[in-house]
């Protein structure tokens, strides 16, 4: 936005780091001091999300549509100069895959959600459905107005800013639309800090994190894992220093989000598919006097489905498709975006991912295997009293 409004402005790394720290400070404040207001803030952000959708969609479609539907669905772009269009397509899937990051955020907050076994998957499905419809219609509107030459020749580090400005023929109008997206992204960061801190706390409770004794503590008054929240925020702030020296290196660190999450999804999906194929997941029925919301395992040797699942054979088909999709995304996420590779354009995410994997394996072999024995399972006292465990 600064580049579009002030053409003489030249962004530098330390400028971006200061902005990053300011946003991080806001996220930290909402997750600690203002944690009681988090539900209300989330509702307000949802309202802005819906209203902002129409505030961007209507001007794009009404003011300056340049393309037609035929061009949108039949034009193929190979900006990376790859040998085949198919290869360009698979490498380009990374942008699509990035849109699904965070869908599992509700899972990380499940211990703070009532009837999590139902409400968490329900929220994930509805989130994908609602946002999928909104995103699809918005991308169609964007492509109707997008000028590829404007996007590629823009001096802005984010070409969509120039496209929006050109589409409405107004710097002020484009700035207003980009501001909506920016505000939503800032508050998405609030959710990221909340989700990441809960993951760190949960894994520390399982004795799998370095320093788990400290990180697993929960504040007695607020019941918030403050130590994990501050640790996640401090780690992010320190990573922001990389941007001062090299925006490329900082981008490669951030790219770990896509690879790490999709590889973790793949591990879970592969193990679940293995259990399905081996018949190691049973379906029990709860006794009549069972506590509402509690699962009952009829055969202790088998895992049990929760109340939310896809029935067979569609469950296995969906599971297998997910594995194939995740393998494709994980593989092509390590590719550079163009055949002309320089030190600045190289995709170093494979190096970062490999370094994290090696560190994790060494940490487990040298230390964590002595303390980490698997997830800590919390037992309902009423169920334990009845002797069902």
Protein Blocks (a to p, Z undefined) as FASTA:
>chain_A
ZZmmmmmbccdfklmmmmmmmmmmmmmmmmmmmmmmmmmmmmmmmmmmmmmmmmmmmmmm
mmmpcbdfklmmmcccdfkopabfklmmmmmmmmmmmmmgojlmmmmmmmmcghkllmmm
mmmmmmmmmmmmmmmmmmmmmmmmpcfklmmmpcbfblklmmmmmmnopaklmmmmmmmm
mmmmmmmmmmmmmmmmmmmmmmmmnopaghklmmmpccfklopafklmmmmmmmmmmmmm
mmmmomklmmmmmmmmmmmmmmmmmmmmmmmmmmmmnopaccddddfkbcehiacdfblk
bccddfbdcddfklmmmmmmmmmmmmmmmmmmmpcfbfbdcfklpcfklmmmmmmmmmmm
mmmmmmmmmmmgbjcddddfklmmnopZZ
